[in-house]
């Protein structure tokens, strides 16, 4: 099965997710700095979720680029990931509209956790299809970020039970970790493009 169709579909879904999130941004009620400050929490929660979607889009692109082709289990694993990512607008909005109280912040963390697990499942399905000595397995290596992220999310959820904003800070740390690009993966993607 051609991998380009999977990538195009995924790109479309991610673009819709970002569009839905940006439509949730409301214009300040007053044309003042104070009015702008009132919508700052909404903007910051949007920014965090936008960064997460961007990270998934970027890594998904690299991962699919290294795949030879896809099969049925990869398609389902990809849909599983897109399901959890499609909940980002809902969990982001709920967290924002409730003033970052405990349960919505915990649900947001659970959404992040489930997306990370779904991404890992997709990655493993692609590696199984390609083989342990394939380009993706070699590019991923030990995948310390991929293995540490769910554990950090669980820490954020635990901390969020006590203080939701601290939990949100932990979720932000994971985003910051992933903003640092993995040069090994980019190296393999570049090599795959030449081959």
C-alpha positions as CSV (number, residue, x, y, z in Angstrom):
1,X,0.0,0.0,0.0
2,X,1.3,3.5,-0.8
3,X,2.4,5.5,2.1
4,X,1.7,8.8,0.4
5,X,-2.0,8.4,0.9
6,X,-1.6,7.8,4.7
7,X,0.6,10.9,5.0
8,X,-1.8,13.1,3.0
9,X,-4.7,12.0,5.1
10,X,-2.8,12.6,8.3
11,X,-1.7,16.0,7.2
12,X,-5.3,17.0,6.4
13,X,-6.5,15.8,9.8
14,X,-3.7,17.7,11.6
15,X,-4.5,20.8,9.6
16,X,-8.2,20.6,10.7
17,X,-7.2,20.1,14.3
18,X,-5.1,23.3,14.2
19,X,-8.0,25.1,12.4
20,X,-10.5,24.0,15.1
21,X,-8.1,25.1,17.9
22,X,-7.5,28.6,16.3
23,X,-11.2,29.1,15.9
24,X,-11.6,28.7,19.6
25,X,-9.5,31.8,20.2
26,X,-11.8,34.7,21.0
27,X,-11.2,38.3,20.3
28,X,-10.6,40.5,23.4
29,X,-13.8,42.2,24.6
30,X,-12.0,45.5,25.0
31,X,-9.5,47.1,22.6
32,X,-7.0,47.6,25.3
33,X,-3.9,45.8,26.7
34,X,-6.0,44.8,29.7
35,X,-8.5,43.2,27.3
36,X,-5.6,41.4,25.6
37,X,-4.3,40.2,28.9
38,X,-7.7,38.7,29.7
39,X,-7.4,36.3,26.7
40,X,-3.7,35.5,27.4
41,X,-4.5,32.2,29.2
42,X,-6.6,31.1,26.2
43,X,-3.7,32.0,23.8
44,X,-1.1,30.2,26.0
45,X,-3.2,27.0,26.1
46,X,-3.7,27.2,22.3
47,X,0.1,27.8,21.9
48,X,0.9,24.7,23.9
49,X,-1.5,22.5,22.0
50,X,-0.3,24.0,18.7
51,X,3.3,23.2,19.6
52,X,2.2,19.6,20.4
53,X,0.4,19.2,17.1
54,X,3.4,20.7,15.3
55,X,5.7,18.2,17.0
56,X,3.5,15.3,16.1
57,X,3.2,16.5,12.5
58,X,7.0,16.9,12.1
59,X,7.9,13.6,13.7
60,X,5.1,11.8,11.8
61,X,6.4,13.2,8.6
62,X,9.9,12.0,9.3
63,X,8.7,8.6,10.4
64,X,6.5,8.0,7.4
65,X,9.2,9.3,5.1
66,X,11.5,6.5,6.4
67,X,8.8,3.8,5.8
68,X,8.9,1.7,2.7
69,X,5.2,1.1,2.5
70,X,2.3,0.6,4.9
71,X,-0.1,-2.2,5.7
72,X,-3.4,-2.6,7.5
73,X,-2.0,-2.6,11.0
74,X,-0.1,0.6,10.3
75,X,-3.2,2.3,8.9
76,X,-5.1,1.4,12.1
77,X,-2.3,2.5,14.3
78,X,-2.2,5.8,12.5
79,X,-5.9,6.2,12.9
80,X,-5.5,5.5,16.6
81,X,-2.9,8.3,16.9
82,X,-5.2,10.7,14.9
83,X,-8.0,9.9,17.3
84,X,-6.1,11.1,20.3
85,X,-4.7,14.1,18.5
86,X,-8.2,15.0,17.3
87,X,-9.2,15.4,21.0
88,X,-6.7,18.2,21.6
89,X,-9.2,21.0,20.6
90,X,-11.7,19.6,23.1
91,X,-9.3,19.1,26.0
92,X,-7.6,22.4,25.4
93,X,-10.8,24.3,25.3
94,X,-12.2,22.5,28.4
95,X,-9.0,23.2,30.4
96,X,-9.0,26.9,29.3
97,X,-12.8,27.6,29.9
98,X,-12.7,26.1,33.4
99,X,-9.7,28.2,34.5
100,X,-7.2,25.4,34.5
101,X,-8.8,23.5,37.4
102,X,-7.9,20.0,38.4
103,X,-10.0,17.6,36.4
104,X,-9.7,19.3,32.9
105,X,-5.9,19.7,33.4
106,X,-5.7,16.0,34.3
107,X,-7.8,15.0,31.3
108,X,-5.5,17.1,29.1
109,X,-2.6,15.2,30.5
110,X,-4.3,11.9,29.9
111,X,-4.9,13.1,26.3
112,X,-1.2,13.8,25.9
113,X,-0.3,10.5,27.5
114,X,-2.6,8.5,25.2
115,X,-1.3,10.4,22.1
116,X,2.3,9.5,23.1
117,X,1.3,5.8,23.6
118,X,-0.5,5.8,20.2
119,X,2.6,7.4,18.5
120,X,4.8,4.7,20.0
121,X,2.4,2.0,18.8
122,X,2.5,3.4,15.2
123,X,6.3,3.7,15.4
124,X,6.5,0.0,16.5
125,X,4.1,-1.1,13.7
126,X,6.3,0.7,11.1
127,X,9.5,-0.9,12.6
128,X,7.9,-4.4,12.6
129,X,6.9,-3.9,8.9
130,X,10.4,-2.7,8.0
131,X,12.5,-4.9,10.3
132,X,14.8,-4.2,13.2
133,X,17.7,-3.2,10.9
134,X,15.5,-0.9,8.8
135,X,16.1,2.9,8.5
136,X,13.4,3.8,11.0
137,X,14.7,1.4,13.7
138,X,18.2,2.7,13.2
139,X,17.0,6.4,13.2
140,X,15.0,6.0,16.4
141,X,17.7,4.1,18.2
142,X,17.0,3.9,21.9
143,X,14.3,6.5,21.7
144,X,14.9,8.0,25.1
145,X,12.5,10.9,24.5
146,X,9.7,8.6,23.3
147,X,10.1,6.3,26.3
148,X,10.5,9.1,28.8
149,X,7.6,11.3,27.6
150,X,4.8,9.0,28.9
151,X,6.5,8.7,32.3
152,X,6.8,12.5,32.5
153,X,3.1,12.9,31.5
154,X,2.2,10.5,34.4
155,X,4.3,12.6,36.7
156,X,2.5,15.7,35.4
157,X,-0.9,14.0,36.1
158,X,0.2,13.1,39.6
159,X,1.5,16.6,40.3
160,X,-1.7,18.0,38.7
161,X,-3.8,16.3,41.4
162,X,-2.1,18.5,44.0
163,X,-1.7,21.7,41.9
164,X,-3.1,21.7,38.3
165,X,-0.8,24.5,37.1
166,X,2.3,22.5,38.2
167,X,0.9,19.6,36.2
168,X,0.6,21.9,33.2
169,X,4.2,23.1,33.7
170,X,5.3,19.4,33.5
171,X,3.4,18.9,30.3
172,X,5.2,22.0,28.9
173,X,8.5,20.5,29.8
174,X,7.8,17.5,27.5
175,X,7.0,19.9,24.7
176,X,10.3,21.7,25.2
177,X,12.2,18.4,25.2
178,X,10.6,17.6,21.8
179,X,11.3,21.0,20.3
180,X,15.0,20.1,20.2
181,X,15.2,18.2,16.9
182,X,16.7,14.8,16.8
183,X,19.6,15.1,14.3
184,X,19.9,11.4,13.8
185,X,16.4,11.1,12.4
186,X,16.9,14.1,10.1
187,X,20.2,12.5,9.0
188,X,18.4,9.2,8.0
189,X,15.6,11.2,6.3
190,X,18.2,13.1,4.3
191,X,19.9,9.8,3.3
192,X,16.6,8.2,2.4
193,X,15.8,11.2,0.1
194,X,19.1,10.7,-1.8
195,X,18.6,6.9,-2.2
